[in-house]
Amino acid sequence: MRQGEDLIASVHTALGDSQLTQFQRDLSQRIGEQRTRMVIIDVAALDVVDSFAANILGACGSIARLRGAELTVVGIQPDMALAMVEVGLNTDPARTDLDLEDGLAHARLTTSPSRQR
């Protein structure tokens, strides 16, 4: 979903490894095509994020940065956050926010030359 210069992607169901890889490719392409400045990935509907998914989210953050955008992951559930910490998973370099509302608030505060028109 597009909102101004922002791209919001909601993950509603658990994705397999090949689907996550395709998601990563699609996201990279859309950032350039749509001149995106902020990408928000909402994972609130997910109960589990495995190491592959966490690595993909982190890689999406790196890809977004290389393509001129910032990436924020929102909606990580409390149990999922605890499990990720216990096994040493993180989404670096992607930023995280509590929920979509906080992610959108951060997007509004982000200052870039194109947002200061």
PDB file as gemmi writes it, atoms N, CA and C in Angstrom:
CRYST1    1.000    1.000    1.000  90.00  90.00  90.00 P 1                      
ATOM      1  N   MET A   1       0.849  -1.170   0.000  1.00  0.00           N  
ATOM      2  CA  MET A   1       0.000   0.000   0.000  1.00  0.00           C  
ATOM      3  C   MET A   1       0.894   1.232   0.000  1.00  0.00           C  
ATOM      4  N   ARG A   2       0.569   2.185  -0.804  1.00  0.00           N  
ATOM      5  CA  ARG A   2       1.357   3.405  -0.939  1.00  0.00           C  
ATOM      6  C   ARG A   2       0.661   4.541  -0.213  1.00  0.00           C  
ATOM      7  N   GLN A   3       1.431   5.350   0.526  1.00  0.00           N  
ATOM      8  CA  GLN A   3       0.900   6.533   1.194  1.00  0.00           C  
ATOM      9  C   GLN A   3       1.932   7.646   1.017  1.00  0.00           C  
ATOM     10  N   GLY A   4       1.731   8.515   0.024  1.00  0.00           N  
ATOM     11  CA  GLY A   4       2.709   9.550  -0.276  1.00  0.00           C  
ATOM     12  C   GLY A   4       4.007   8.908  -0.754  1.00  0.00           C  
ATOM     13  N   GLU A   5       5.114   9.255  -0.082  1.00  0.00           N  
ATOM     14  CA  GLU A   5       6.415   8.669  -0.416  1.00  0.00           C  
ATOM     15  C   GLU A   5       6.696   7.412   0.397  1.00  0.00           C  
ATOM     16  N   ASP A   6       5.704   6.949   1.140  1.00  0.00           N  
ATOM     17  CA  ASP A   6       5.870   5.789   2.008  1.00  0.00           C  
ATOM     18  C   ASP A   6       5.215   4.555   1.397  1.00  0.00           C  
ATOM     19  N   LEU A   7       5.809   3.411   1.678  1.00  0.00           N  
ATOM     20  CA  LEU A   7       5.288   2.127   1.225  1.00  0.00           C  
ATOM     21  C   LEU A   7       5.025   1.286   2.457  1.00  0.00           C  
ATOM     22  N   ILE A   8       3.802   0.788   2.601  1.00  0.00           N  
ATOM     23  CA  ILE A   8       3.425  -0.025   3.750  1.00  0.00           C  
ATOM     24  C   ILE A   8       3.106  -1.431   3.262  1.00  0.00           C  
ATOM     25  N   ALA A   9       3.805  -2.407   3.844  1.00  0.00           N  
ATOM     26  CA  ALA A   9       3.586  -3.808   3.490  1.00  0.00           C  
ATOM     27  C   ALA A   9       3.155  -4.552   4.740  1.00  0.00           C  
ATOM     28  N   SER A  10       1.980  -5.140   4.730  1.00  0.00           N  
ATOM     29  CA  SER A  10       1.494  -5.937   5.849  1.00  0.00           C  
ATOM     30  C   SER A  10       1.641  -7.406   5.511  1.00  0.00           C  
ATOM     31  N   VAL A  11       2.270  -8.143   6.410  1.00  0.00           N  
ATOM     32  CA  VAL A  11       2.422  -9.582   6.237  1.00  0.00           C  
ATOM     33  C   VAL A  11       1.325 -10.228   7.080  1.00  0.00           C  
ATOM     34  N   HIS A  12       0.326 -10.818   6.399  1.00  0.00           N  
ATOM     35  CA  HIS A  12      -0.860 -11.340   7.088  1.00  0.00           C  
ATOM     36  C   HIS A  12      -0.747 -12.808   7.475  1.00  0.00           C  
ATOM     37  N   THR A  13       0.131 -13.535   6.804  1.00  0.00           N  
ATOM     38  CA  THR A  13       0.296 -14.957   7.107  1.00  0.00           C  
ATOM     39  C   THR A  13       1.783 -15.292   7.096  1.00  0.00           C  
ATOM     40  N   ALA A  14       2.108 -16.393   7.738  1.00  0.00           N  
ATOM     41  CA  ALA A  14       3.498 -16.852   7.717  1.00  0.00           C  
ATOM     42  C   ALA A  14       3.895 -17.148   6.279  1.00  0.00           C  
ATOM     43  N   LEU A  15       5.076 -16.693   5.901  1.00  0.00           N  
ATOM     44  CA  LEU A  15       5.570 -16.903   4.541  1.00  0.00           C  
ATOM     45  C   LEU A  15       6.692 -17.925   4.569  1.00  0.00           C  
ATOM     46  N   GLY A  16       6.723 -18.774   3.553  1.00  0.00           N  
ATOM     47  CA  GLY A  16       7.805 -19.731   3.408  1.00  0.00           C  
ATOM     48  C   GLY A  16       9.065 -19.025   2.940  1.00  0.00           C  
ATOM     49  N   ASP A  17      10.175 -19.733   2.941  1.00  0.00           N  
ATOM     50  CA  ASP A  17      11.454 -19.139   2.565  1.00  0.00           C  
ATOM     51  C   ASP A  17      11.431 -18.575   1.154  1.00  0.00           C  
ATOM     52  N   SER A  18      10.860 -19.289   0.199  1.00  0.00           N  
ATOM     53  CA  SER A  18      10.821 -18.794  -1.181  1.00  0.00           C  
ATOM     54  C   SER A  18       9.909 -17.563  -1.286  1.00  0.00           C  
ATOM     55  N   GLN A  19       8.826 -17.539  -0.521  1.00  0.00           N  
ATOM     56  CA  GLN A  19       7.932 -16.375  -0.527  1.00  0.00           C  
ATOM     57  C   GLN A  19       8.615 -15.158   0.093  1.00  0.00           C  
ATOM     58  N   LEU A  20       9.391 -15.379   1.161  1.00  0.00           N  
ATOM     59  CA  LEU A  20      10.131 -14.283   1.782  1.00  0.00           C  
ATOM     60  C   LEU A  20      11.183 -13.718   0.835  1.00  0.00           C  
ATOM     61  N   THR A  21      11.853 -14.598   0.107  1.00  0.00           N  
ATOM     62  CA  THR A  21      12.851 -14.163  -0.858  1.00  0.00           C  
ATOM     63  C   THR A  21      12.193 -13.347  -1.968  1.00  0.00           C  
ATOM     64  N   GLN A  22      11.027 -13.783  -2.424  1.00  0.00           N  
ATOM     65  CA  GLN A  22      10.297 -13.030  -3.455  1.00  0.00           C  
ATOM     66  C   GLN A  22       9.818 -11.695  -2.905  1.00  0.00           C  
ATOM     67  N   PHE A  23       9.356 -11.667  -1.652  1.00  0.00           N  
ATOM     68  CA  PHE A  23       8.947 -10.426  -0.989  1.00  0.00           C  
ATOM     69  C   PHE A  23      10.108  -9.433  -0.989  1.00  0.00           C  
ATOM     70  N   GLN A  24      11.306  -9.922  -0.664  1.00  0.00           N  
ATOM     71  CA  GLN A  24      12.501  -9.082  -0.635  1.00  0.00           C  
ATOM     72  C   GLN A  24      12.784  -8.493  -2.020  1.00  0.00           C  
ATOM     73  N   ARG A  25      12.715  -9.314  -3.043  1.00  0.00           N  
ATOM     74  CA  ARG A  25      12.948  -8.836  -4.418  1.00  0.00           C  
ATOM     75  C   ARG A  25      11.907  -7.797  -4.830  1.00  0.00           C  
ATOM     76  N   ASP A  26      10.632  -8.096  -4.564  1.00  0.00           N  
ATOM     77  CA  ASP A  26       9.553  -7.169  -4.920  1.00  0.00           C  
ATOM     78  C   ASP A  26       9.715  -5.834  -4.204  1.00  0.00           C  
ATOM     79  N   LEU A  27      10.064  -5.894  -2.922  1.00  0.00           N  
ATOM     80  CA  LEU A  27      10.231  -4.681  -2.140  1.00  0.00           C  
ATOM     81  C   LEU A  27      11.350  -3.819  -2.716  1.00  0.00           C  
ATOM     82  N   SER A  28      12.475  -4.433  -3.036  1.00  0.00           N  
ATOM     83  CA  SER A  28      13.600  -3.699  -3.605  1.00  0.00           C  
ATOM     84  C   SER A  28      13.204  -3.010  -4.908  1.00  0.00           C  
ATOM     85  N   GLN A  29      12.476  -3.714  -5.741  1.00  0.00           N  
ATOM     86  CA  GLN A  29      12.050  -3.148  -7.018  1.00  0.00           C  
ATOM     87  C   GLN A  29      11.082  -1.990  -6.813  1.00  0.00           C  
ATOM     88  N   ARG A  30      10.119  -2.141  -5.923  1.00  0.00           N  
ATOM     89  CA  ARG A  30       9.113  -1.093  -5.716  1.00  0.00           C  
ATOM     90  C   ARG A  30       9.698   0.163  -5.087  1.00  0.00           C  
ATOM     91  N   ILE A  31      10.716   0.008  -4.255  1.00  0.00           N  
ATOM     92  CA  ILE A  31      11.348   1.189  -3.654  1.00  0.00           C  
ATOM     93  C   ILE A  31      11.851   2.112  -4.756  1.00  0.00           C  
ATOM     94  N   GLY A  32      12.510   1.553  -5.765  1.00  0.00           N  
ATOM     95  CA  GLY A  32      13.028   2.359  -6.866  1.00  0.00           C  
ATOM     96  C   GLY A  32      11.947   2.863  -7.797  1.00  0.00           C  
ATOM     97  N   GLU A  33      11.017   1.999  -8.146  1.00  0.00           N  
ATOM     98  CA  GLU A  33       9.959   2.377  -9.086  1.00  0.00           C  
ATOM     99  C   GLU A  33       9.092   3.500  -8.539  1.00  0.00           C  
ATOM    100  N   GLN A  34       8.805   3.449  -7.241  1.00  0.00           N  
ATOM    101  CA  GLN A  34       7.863   4.393  -6.651  1.00  0.00           C  
ATOM    102  C   GLN A  34       8.550   5.514  -5.877  1.00  0.00           C  
ATOM    103  N   ARG A  35       9.891   5.590  -5.990  1.00  0.00           N  
ATOM    104  CA  ARG A  35      10.660   6.638  -5.325  1.00  0.00           C  
ATOM    105  C   ARG A  35      10.291   6.735  -3.838  1.00  0.00           C  
ATOM    106  N   THR A  36      10.329   5.598  -3.199  1.00  0.00           N  
ATOM    107  CA  THR A  36       9.932   5.464  -1.800  1.00  0.00           C  
ATOM    108  C   THR A  36      11.013   6.013  -0.880  1.00  0.00           C  
ATOM    109  N   ARG A  37      10.591   6.703   0.174  1.00  0.00           N  
ATOM    110  CA  ARG A  37      11.508   7.226   1.188  1.00  0.00           C  
ATOM    111  C   ARG A  37      11.435   6.432   2.481  1.00  0.00           C  
ATOM    112  N   MET A  38      10.261   5.878   2.789  1.00  0.00           N  
ATOM    113  CA  MET A  38      10.071   5.112   4.026  1.00  0.00           C  
ATOM    114  C   MET A  38       9.288   3.858   3.698  1.00  0.00           C  
ATOM    115  N   VAL A  39       9.791   2.715   4.161  1.00  0.00           N  
ATOM    116  CA  VAL A  39       9.104   1.436   4.016  1.00  0.00           C  
ATOM    117  C   VAL A  39       8.730   0.977   5.412  1.00  0.00           C  
ATOM    118  N   ILE A  40       7.474   0.615   5.588  1.00  0.00           N  
ATOM    119  CA  ILE A  40       7.010   0.070   6.863  1.00  0.00           C  
ATOM    120  C   ILE A  40       6.498  -1.331   6.599  1.00  0.00           C  
ATOM    121  N   ILE A  41       7.076  -2.313   7.291  1.00  0.00           N  
ATOM    122  CA  ILE A  41       6.615  -3.700   7.184  1.00  0.00           C  
ATOM    123  C   ILE A  41       5.918  -4.044   8.487  1.00  0.00           C  
ATOM    124  N   ASP A  42       4.627  -4.343   8.392  1.00  0.00           N  
ATOM    125  CA  ASP A  42       3.805  -4.675   9.554  1.00  0.00           C  
ATOM    126  C   ASP A  42       3.722  -6.192   9.696  1.00  0.00           C  
ATOM    127  N   VAL A  43       4.285  -6.706  10.795  1.00  0.00           N  
ATOM    128  CA  VAL A  43       4.289  -8.153  11.044  1.00  0.00           C  
ATOM    129  C   VAL A  43       3.386  -8.524  12.225  1.00  0.00           C  
ATOM    130  N   ALA A  44       2.439  -7.653  12.564  1.00  0.00           N  
ATOM    131  CA  ALA A  44       1.577  -7.867  13.735  1.00  0.00           C  
ATOM    132  C   ALA A  44       0.778  -9.166  13.658  1.00  0.00           C  
ATOM    133  N   ALA A  45       0.473  -9.627  12.456  1.00  0.00           N  
ATOM    134  CA  ALA A  45      -0.340 -10.839  12.315  1.00  0.00           C  
ATOM    135  C   ALA A  45       0.483 -12.114  12.495  1.00  0.00           C  
ATOM    136  N   LEU A  46       1.805 -11.988  12.561  1.00  0.00           N  
ATOM    137  CA  LEU A  46       2.656 -13.171  12.671  1.00  0.00           C  
ATOM    138  C   LEU A  46       2.871 -13.568  14.120  1.00  0.00           C  
ATOM    139  N   ASP A  47       2.840 -14.869  14.364  1.00  0.00           N  
ATOM    140  CA  ASP A  47       3.112 -15.404  15.697  1.00  0.00           C  
ATOM    141  C   ASP A  47       4.578 -15.773  15.861  1.00  0.00           C  
ATOM    142  N   VAL A  48       5.248 -16.070  14.744  1.00  0.00           N  
ATOM    143  CA  VAL A  48       6.615 -16.573  14.785  1.00  0.00           C  
ATOM    144  C   VAL A  48       7.443 -15.899  13.697  1.00  0.00           C  
ATOM    145  N   VAL A  49       8.662 -15.517  14.058  1.00  0.00           N  
ATOM    146  CA  VAL A  49       9.647 -15.081  13.075  1.00  0.00           C  
ATOM    147  C   VAL A  49      10.873 -15.945  13.301  1.00  0.00           C  
ATOM    148  N   ASP A  50      11.207 -16.779  12.312  1.00  0.00           N  
ATOM    149  CA  ASP A  50      12.379 -17.648  12.460  1.00  0.00           C  
ATOM    150  C   ASP A  50      13.634 -16.897  12.031  1.00  0.00           C  
ATOM    151  N   SER A  51      14.763 -17.556  12.119  1.00  0.00           N  
ATOM    152  CA  SER A  51      16.032 -16.895  11.816  1.00  0.00           C  
ATOM    153  C   SER A  51      16.089 -16.439  10.360  1.00  0.00           C  
ATOM    154  N   PHE A  52      15.542 -17.232   9.448  1.00  0.00           N  
ATOM    155  CA  PHE A  52      15.559 -16.842   8.043  1.00  0.00           C  
ATOM    156  C   PHE A  52      14.735 -15.571   7.836  1.00  0.00           C  
ATOM    157  N   ALA A  53      13.540 -15.527   8.437  1.00  0.00           N  
ATOM    158  CA  ALA A  53      12.676 -14.346   8.305  1.00  0.00           C  
ATOM    159  C   ALA A  53      13.332 -13.112   8.925  1.00  0.00           C  
ATOM    160  N   ALA A  54      13.954 -13.265  10.092  1.00  0.00           N  
ATOM    161  CA  ALA A  54      14.646 -12.139  10.725  1.00  0.00           C  
ATOM    162  C   ALA A  54      15.796 -11.648   9.846  1.00  0.00           C  
ATOM    163  N   ASN A  55      16.526 -12.582   9.250  1.00  0.00           N  
ATOM    164  CA  ASN A  55      17.622 -12.196   8.354  1.00  0.00           C  
ATOM    165  C   ASN A  55      17.105 -11.489   7.104  1.00  0.00           C  
ATOM    166  N   ILE A  56      15.985 -11.950   6.582  1.00  0.00           N  
ATOM    167  CA  ILE A  56      15.378 -11.301   5.409  1.00  0.00           C  
ATOM    168  C   ILE A  56      14.953  -9.878   5.771  1.00  0.00           C  
ATOM    169  N   LEU A  57      14.337  -9.697   6.943  1.00  0.00           N  
ATOM    170  CA  LEU A  57      13.926  -8.349   7.363  1.00  0.00           C  
ATOM    171  C   LEU A  57      15.137  -7.438   7.510  1.00  0.00           C  
ATOM    172  N   GLY A  58      16.202  -7.965   8.099  1.00  0.00           N  
ATOM    173  CA  GLY A  58      17.428  -7.183   8.207  1.00  0.00           C  
ATOM    174  C   GLY A  58      18.006  -6.835   6.845  1.00  0.00           C  
ATOM    175  N   ALA A  59      18.005  -7.816   5.944  1.00  0.00           N  
ATOM    176  CA  ALA A  59      18.498  -7.571   4.587  1.00  0.00           C  
ATOM    177  C   ALA A  59      17.632  -6.547   3.860  1.00  0.00           C  
ATOM    178  N   CYS A  60      16.333  -6.600   4.097  1.00  0.00           N  
ATOM    179  CA  CYS A  60      15.435  -5.597   3.500  1.00  0.00           C  
ATOM    180  C   CYS A  60      15.808  -4.199   3.986  1.00  0.00           C  
ATOM    181  N   GLY A  61      16.205  -4.092   5.266  1.00  0.00           N  
ATOM    182  CA  GLY A  61      16.654  -2.809   5.802  1.00  0.00           C  
ATOM    183  C   GLY A  61      17.889  -2.309   5.081  1.00  0.00           C  
ATOM    184  N   SER A  62      18.847  -3.202   4.840  1.00  0.00           N  
ATOM    185  CA  SER A  62      20.068  -2.827   4.114  1.00  0.00           C  
ATOM    186  C   SER A  62      19.754  -2.454   2.674  1.00  0.00           C  
ATOM    187  N   ILE A  63      18.908  -3.238   2.031  1.00  0.00           N  
ATOM    188  CA  ILE A  63      18.523  -2.961   0.642  1.00  0.00           C  
ATOM    189  C   ILE A  63      17.821  -1.614   0.556  1.00  0.00           C  
ATOM    190  N   ALA A  64      16.882  -1.372   1.474  1.00  0.00           N  
ATOM    191  CA  ALA A  64      16.154  -0.096   1.471  1.00  0.00           C  
ATOM    192  C   ALA A  64      17.130   1.069   1.602  1.00  0.00           C  
ATOM    193  N   ARG A  65      18.078   0.946   2.524  1.00  0.00           N  
ATOM    194  CA  ARG A  65      19.050   2.016   2.737  1.00  0.00           C  
ATOM    195  C   ARG A  65      19.883   2.250   1.473  1.00  0.00           C  
ATOM    196  N   LEU A  66      20.308   1.178   0.827  1.00  0.00           N  
ATOM    197  CA  LEU A  66      21.080   1.312  -0.407  1.00  0.00           C  
ATOM    198  C   LEU A  66      20.253   1.914  -1.536  1.00  0.00           C  
ATOM    199  N   ARG A  67      18.937   1.746  -1.466  1.00  0.00           N  
ATOM    200  CA  ARG A  67      18.042   2.297  -2.488  1.00  0.00           C  
ATOM    201  C   ARG A  67      17.513   3.671  -2.098  1.00  0.00           C  
ATOM    202  N   GLY A  68      18.007   4.243  -0.967  1.00  0.00           N  
ATOM    203  CA  GLY A  68      17.628   5.601  -0.579  1.00  0.00           C  
ATOM    204  C   GLY A  68      16.408   5.695   0.301  1.00  0.00           C  
ATOM    205  N   ALA A  69      16.015   4.595   0.934  1.00  0.00           N  
ATOM    206  CA  ALA A  69      14.834   4.596   1.794  1.00  0.00           C  
ATOM    207  C   ALA A  69      15.216   4.087   3.181  1.00  0.00           C  
ATOM    208  N   GLU A  70      14.354   4.341   4.126  1.00  0.00           N  
ATOM    209  CA  GLU A  70      14.511   3.819   5.480  1.00  0.00           C  
ATOM    210  C   GLU A  70      13.451   2.738   5.672  1.00  0.00           C  
ATOM    211  N   LEU A  71      13.778   1.692   6.421  1.00  0.00           N  
ATOM    212  CA  LEU A  71      12.833   0.613   6.652  1.00  0.00           C  
ATOM    213  C   LEU A  71      12.542   0.491   8.140  1.00  0.00           C  
ATOM    214  N   THR A  72      11.259   0.382   8.468  1.00  0.00           N  
ATOM    215  CA  THR A  72      10.822   0.182   9.843  1.00  0.00           C  
ATOM    216  C   THR A  72       9.943  -1.061   9.893  1.00  0.00           C  
ATOM    217  N   VAL A  73      10.222  -1.946  10.834  1.00  0.00           N  
ATOM    218  CA  VAL A  73       9.392  -3.127  11.068  1.00  0.00           C  
ATOM    219  C   VAL A  73       8.521  -2.815  12.273  1.00  0.00           C  
ATOM    220  N   VAL A  74       7.217  -3.017  12.131  1.00  0.00           N  
ATOM    221  CA  VAL A  74       6.290  -2.728  13.231  1.00  0.00           C  
ATOM    222  C   VAL A  74       5.473  -3.971  13.566  1.00  0.00           C  
ATOM    223  N   GLY A  75       4.965  -4.003  14.785  1.00  0.00           N  
ATOM    224  CA  GLY A  75       4.022  -5.040  15.182  1.00  0.00           C  
ATOM    225  C   GLY A  75       4.630  -6.329  15.685  1.00  0.00           C  
ATOM    226  N   ILE A  76       5.898  -6.317  16.091  1.00  0.00           N  
ATOM    227  CA  ILE A  76       6.487  -7.542  16.630  1.00  0.00           C  
ATOM    228  C   ILE A  76       5.806  -7.845  17.961  1.00  0.00           C  
ATOM    229  N   GLN A  77       5.183  -9.009  18.044  1.00  0.00           N  
ATOM    230  CA  GLN A  77       4.431  -9.407  19.227  1.00  0.00           C  
ATOM    231  C   GLN A  77       5.372  -9.655  20.412  1.00  0.00           C  
ATOM    232  N   PRO A  78       4.896  -9.450  21.660  1.00  0.00           N  
ATOM    233  CA  PRO A  78       5.755  -9.605  22.840  1.00  0.00           C  
ATOM    234  C   PRO A  78       6.442 -10.969  22.934  1.00  0.00           C  
ATOM    235  N   ASP A  79       5.689 -12.037  22.716  1.00  0.00           N  
ATOM    236  CA  ASP A  79       6.284 -13.378  22.788  1.00  0.00           C  
ATOM    237  C   ASP A  79       7.325 -13.580  21.692  1.00  0.00           C  
ATOM    238  N   MET A  80       7.047 -13.033  20.515  1.00  0.00           N  
ATOM    239  CA  MET A  80       7.978 -13.155  19.410  1.00  0.00           C  
ATOM    240  C   MET A  80       9.255 -12.365  19.723  1.00  0.00           C  
ATOM    241  N   ALA A  81       9.123 -11.172  20.295  1.00  0.00           N  
ATOM    242  CA  ALA A  81      10.299 -10.371  20.649  1.00  0.00           C  
ATOM    243  C   ALA A  81      11.160 -11.111  21.672  1.00  0.00           C  
ATOM    244  N   LEU A  82      10.522 -11.700  22.668  1.00  0.00           N  
ATOM    245  CA  LEU A  82      11.249 -12.448  23.695  1.00  0.00           C  
ATOM    246  C   LEU A  82      11.997 -13.631  23.074  1.00  0.00           C  
ATOM    247  N   ALA A  83      11.317 -14.380  22.229  1.00  0.00           N  
ATOM    248  CA  ALA A  83      11.951 -15.533  21.591  1.00  0.00           C  
ATOM    249  C   ALA A  83      13.108 -15.096  20.695  1.00  0.00           C  
ATOM    250  N   MET A  84      12.940 -13.991  19.967  1.00  0.00           N  
ATOM    251  CA  MET A  84      14.005 -13.499  19.097  1.00  0.00           C  
ATOM    252  C   MET A  84      15.242 -13.120  19.912  1.00  0.00           C  
ATOM    253  N   VAL A  85      15.038 -12.484  21.056  1.00  0.00           N  
ATOM    254  CA  VAL A  85      16.161 -12.099  21.911  1.00  0.00           C  
ATOM    255  C   VAL A  85      16.847 -13.333  22.486  1.00  0.00           C  
ATOM    256  N   GLU A  86      16.042 -14.307  22.914  1.00  0.00           N  
ATOM    257  CA  GLU A  86      16.609 -15.514  23.526  1.00  0.00           C  
ATOM    258  C   GLU A  86      17.490 -16.299  22.561  1.00  0.00           C  
ATOM    259  N   VAL A  87      17.164 -16.277  21.272  1.00  0.00           N  
ATOM    260  CA  VAL A  87      17.976 -17.026  20.311  1.00  0.00           C  
ATOM    261  C   VAL A  87      18.927 -16.123  19.525  1.00  0.00           C  
ATOM    262  N   GLY A  88      19.007 -14.865  19.897  1.00  0.00           N  
ATOM    263  CA  GLY A  88      19.975 -13.956  19.293  1.00  0.00           C  
ATOM    264  C   GLY A  88      19.594 -13.410  17.932  1.00  0.00           C  
ATOM    265  N   LEU A  89      18.303 -13.370  17.608  1.00  0.00           N  
ATOM    266  CA  LEU A  89      17.859 -12.828  16.324  1.00  0.00           C  
ATOM    267  C   LEU A  89      17.543 -11.349  16.468  1.00  0.00           C  
ATOM    268  N   ASN A  90      17.813 -10.599  15.425  1.00  0.00           N  
ATOM    269  CA  ASN A  90      17.370  -9.211  15.392  1.00  0.00           C  
ATOM    270  C   ASN A  90      17.131  -8.810  13.947  1.00  0.00           C  
ATOM    271  N   THR A  91      16.612  -7.621  13.756  1.00  0.00           N  
ATOM    272  CA  THR A  91      16.288  -7.150  12.412  1.00  0.00           C  
ATOM    273  C   THR A  91      17.234  -6.047  11.959  1.00  0.00           C  
ATOM    274  N   ASP A  92      18.398  -5.929  12.620  1.00  0.00           N  
ATOM    275  CA  ASP A  92      19.350  -4.879  12.226  1.00  0.00           C  
ATOM    276  C   ASP A  92      19.680  -5.013  10.753  1.00  0.00           C  
ATOM    277  N   PRO A  93      19.764  -3.934  10.027  1.00  0.00           N  
ATOM    278  CA  PRO A  93      19.727  -2.543  10.416  1.00  0.00           C  
ATOM    279  C   PRO A  93      18.338  -1.905  10.327  1.00  0.00           C  
ATOM    280  N   ALA A  94      17.303  -2.705  10.173  1.00  0.00           N  
ATOM    281  CA  ALA A  94      15.952  -2.149  10.112  1.00  0.00           C  
ATOM    282  C   ALA A  94      15.575  -1.561  11.464  1.00  0.00           C  
ATOM    283  N   ARG A  95      14.893  -0.449  11.432  1.00  0.00           N  
ATOM    284  CA  ARG A  95      14.368   0.186  12.646  1.00  0.00           C  
ATOM    285  C   ARG A  95      13.104  -0.561  13.045  1.00  0.00           C  
ATOM    286  N   THR A  96      12.750  -0.544  14.313  1.00  0.00           N  
ATOM    287  CA  THR A  96      11.495  -1.159  14.759  1.00  0.00           C  
ATOM    288  C   THR A  96      10.671  -0.129  15.530  1.00  0.00           C  
ATOM    289  N   ASP A  97       9.363  -0.277  15.438  1.00  0.00           N  
ATOM    290  CA  ASP A  97       8.419   0.514  16.222  1.00  0.00           C  
ATOM    291  C   ASP A  97       7.353  -0.427  16.742  1.00  0.00           C  
ATOM    292  N   LEU A  98       6.664   0.018  17.765  1.00  0.00           N  
ATOM    293  CA  LEU A  98       5.668  -0.817  18.431  1.00  0.00           C  
ATOM    294  C   LEU A  98       4.553  -1.250  17.480  1.00  0.00           C  
ATOM    295  N   ASP A  99       3.978  -0.290  16.759  1.00  0.00           N  
ATOM    296  CA  ASP A  99       2.850  -0.610  15.893  1.00  0.00           C  
ATOM    297  C   ASP A  99       2.843   0.304  14.673  1.00  0.00           C  
ATOM    298  N   LEU A 100       1.879   0.084  13.802  1.00  0.00           N  
ATOM    299  CA  LEU A 100       1.798   0.846  12.563  1.00  0.00           C  
ATOM    300  C   LEU A 100       1.642   2.340  12.837  1.00  0.00           C  
ATOM    301  N   GLU A 101       0.870   2.691  13.839  1.00  0.00           N  
ATOM    302  CA  GLU A 101       0.676   4.098  14.194  1.00  0.00           C  
ATOM    303  C   GLU A 101       2.011   4.766  14.531  1.00  0.00           C  
ATOM    304  N   ASP A 102       2.834   4.101  15.336  1.00  0.00           N  
ATOM    305  CA  ASP A 102       4.149   4.647  15.677  1.00  0.00           C  
ATOM    306  C   ASP A 102       5.052   4.714  14.448  1.00  0.00           C  
ATOM    307  N   GLY A 103       4.986   3.702  13.591  1.00  0.00           N  
ATOM    308  CA  GLY A 103       5.779   3.703  12.367  1.00  0.00           C  
ATOM    309  C   GLY A 103       5.407   4.862  11.458  1.00  0.00           C  
ATOM    310  N   LEU A 104       4.106   5.133  11.328  1.00  0.00           N  
ATOM    311  CA  LEU A 104       3.653   6.253  10.503  1.00  0.00           C  
ATOM    312  C   LEU A 104       4.045   7.585  11.128  1.00  0.00           C  
ATOM    313  N   ALA A 105       3.989   7.672  12.463  1.00  0.00           N  
ATOM    314  CA  ALA A 105       4.406   8.901  13.142  1.00  0.00           C  
ATOM    315  C   ALA A 105       5.886   9.162  12.880  1.00  0.00           C  
ATOM    316  N   HIS A 106       6.695   8.113  12.945  1.00  0.00           N  
ATOM    317  CA  HIS A 106       8.123   8.262  12.652  1.00  0.00           C  
ATOM    318  C   HIS A 106       8.330   8.704  11.207  1.00  0.00           C  
ATOM    319  N   ALA A 107       7.555   8.143  10.298  1.00  0.00           N  
ATOM    320  CA  ALA A 107       7.675   8.516   8.887  1.00  0.00           C  
ATOM    321  C   ALA A 107       7.367  10.000   8.696  1.00  0.00           C  
ATOM    322  N   ARG A 108       6.380  10.517   9.413  1.00  0.00           N  
ATOM    323  CA  ARG A 108       6.038  11.937   9.312  1.00  0.00           C  
ATOM    324  C   ARG A 108       7.158  12.818   9.860  1.00  0.00           C  
ATOM    325  N   LEU A 109       7.869  12.331  10.868  1.00  0.00           N  
ATOM    326  CA  LEU A 109       8.944  13.113  11.476  1.00  0.00           C  
ATOM    327  C   LEU A 109      10.249  13.027  10.716  1.00  0.00           C  
ATOM    328  N   THR A 110      10.386  11.994   9.887  1.00  0.00           N  
ATOM    329  CA  THR A 110      11.627  11.821   9.140  1.00  0.00           C  
ATOM    330  C   THR A 110      11.804  12.997   8.206  1.00  0.00           C  
ATOM    331  N   THR A 111      12.954  13.606   8.294  1.00  0.00           N  
ATOM    332  CA  THR A 111      13.214  14.746   7.434  1.00  0.00           C  
ATOM    333  C   THR A 111      14.204  14.343   6.360  1.00  0.00           C  
ATOM    334  N   SER A 112      13.808  14.576   5.148  1.00  0.00           N  
ATOM    335  CA  SER A 112      14.688  14.382   4.001  1.00  0.00           C  
ATOM    336  C   SER A 112      14.404  15.532   3.054  1.00  0.00           C  
ATOM    337  N   PRO A 113      15.302  15.802   2.139  1.00  0.00           N  
ATOM    338  CA  PRO A 113      15.072  16.921   1.216  1.00  0.00           C  
ATOM    339  C   PRO A 113      13.715  16.847   0.508  1.00  0.00           C  
ATOM    340  N   SER A 114      13.295  15.640   0.126  1.00  0.00           N  
ATOM    341  CA  SER A 114      12.029  15.526  -0.594  1.00  0.00           C  
ATOM    342  C   SER A 114      10.829  15.740   0.315  1.00  0.00           C  
ATOM    343  N   ARG A 115      10.983  15.543   1.628  1.00  0.00           N  
ATOM    344  CA  ARG A 115       9.883  15.771   2.549  1.00  0.00           C  
ATOM    345  C   ARG A 115       9.798  17.219   2.999  1.00  0.00           C  
ATOM    346  N   GLN A 116      10.813  18.028   2.713  1.00  0.00           N  
ATOM    347  CA  GLN A 116      10.828  19.398   3.172  1.00  0.00           C  
ATOM    348  C   GLN A 116      10.378  20.365   2.078  1.00  0.00           C  
ATOM    349  N   ARG A 117       9.580  19.925   1.154  1.00  0.00           N  
ATOM    350  CA  ARG A 117       9.113  20.779   0.064  1.00  0.00           C  
ATOM    351  C   ARG A 117       8.241  21.892   0.591  1.00  0.00           C  
TER     352      ARG A 117                                                      
END                                                                             
